[in-house]
Amino acid sequence: MTGSRVRLGSLASGHRMREIKRTGPGCGLSGEYLKAALTGLVAGYCLALVLGRSVWLDMRVTTGHVIPIFAACFVLFIRVRKRPIRLTPFLLLELLAAVLLFSTYGFSSATLLIVPAGLFREGFHLSSLSLLKIDLFLLCFLGVANAVWIYHAVTRGRRRNGNKRARGESARSENKGAATNVVAG
């Protein structure tokens, strides 16, 4: 339904009708779903790291399954909540994941290459891929996702500030015109 138009307002209330042009499938919600899935992946990874420390639980449950389950839950949560996910909680979750990884498994390069890839491979049933390929994919995917998300957050902030400035200047010019009309009249 590309290019559909949505009417806001009602004729009964006497307000002027406004039209907003929507473009593309999902009309911007697909980006929110991707952000929700990414946030869910990181949150699930944090929980999987914590659950993986329990030998008893790790022997009975595949702790890697927490990752896709959390991703699906976050997408459903966004579907119901209908509010965007902010950048700050996501970055805090990434920081928490890094702190959990370093505090529980240490700074050994071998461990840091095995644990994240092993959890994702276990959770998504990717046993045919090597740990190195999964590590490279995770590194590239998270790097690109962070860059895009930060870029959109920065540009959205600039657009909002620009719109506020434009509205403020037009309101000031209207007020000046009204003030001169009153004085002159």
Rosetta blueprint (number, residue, H / E / L):
1 M L
2 T L
3 G L
4 S L
5 R E
6 V E
7 R E
8 L E
9 G L
10 S L
11 L L
12 A L
13 S L
14 G L
15 H L
16 R L
17 M L
18 R E
19 E E
20 I E
21 K E
22 R L
23 T L
24 G L
25 P L
26 G L
27 C L
28 G L
29 L H
30 S H
31 G H
32 E H
33 Y H
34 L H
35 K H
36 A H
37 A H
38 L H
39 T H
40 G H
41 L H
42 V H
43 A H
44 G H
45 Y H
46 C H
47 L H
48 A H
49 L H
50 V H
51 L H
52 G H
53 R L
54 S L
55 V H
56 W H
57 L H
58 D H
59 M H
60 R H
61 V L
62 T L
63 T H
64 G H
65 H H
66 V H
67 I H
68 P H
69 I H
70 F H
71 A H
72 A H
73 C H
74 F H
75 V H
76 L H
77 F H
78 I H
79 R H
80 V H
81 R H
82 K L
83 R L
84 P L
85 I L
86 R L
87 L H
88 T H
89 P H
90 F H
91 L H
92 L H
93 L H
94 E H
95 L H
96 L H
97 A H
98 A H
99 V H
100 L H
101 L H
102 F H
103 S H
104 T H
105 Y H
106 G L
107 F L
108 S L
109 S H
110 A H
111 T H
112 L H
113 L H
114 I H
115 V H
116 P H
117 A H
118 G H
119 L H
120 F H
121 R H
122 E H
123 G H
124 F L
125 H L
126 L L
127 S L
128 S L
129 L L
130 S L
131 L H
132 L H
133 K H
134 I H
135 D H
136 L H
137 F H
138 L H
139 L H
140 C H
141 F H
142 L H
143 G H
144 V H
145 A H
146 N H
147 A H
148 V H
149 W H
150 I H
151 Y H
152 H H
153 A H
154 V H
155 T H
156 R H
157 G H
158 R H
159 R H
160 R H
161 N H
162 G H
163 N H
164 K H
165 R H
166 A H
167 R H
168 G H
169 E H
170 S H
171 A H
172 R H
173 S H
174 E H
175 N H
176 K H
177 G H
178 A H
179 A H
180 T H
181 N H
182 V H
183 V H
184 A H
185 G L
